[in-house]
């Protein structure tokens, strides 16, 4: 039971989290950068 759960978690992490997380982080970082540029310009 525990081994199956660990295997499922590993499969999930390798198939979903690794491809998706960098993309999400990049998008979030880009949004923060553009907000910073806007506020930096008008400050």
Buried (B, 14 or more C-beta within 10 A) or exposed (E): EEEEEEEEEEEEEEEEEEEEEEEEEEEEEEEEEEEEEEEEEEE
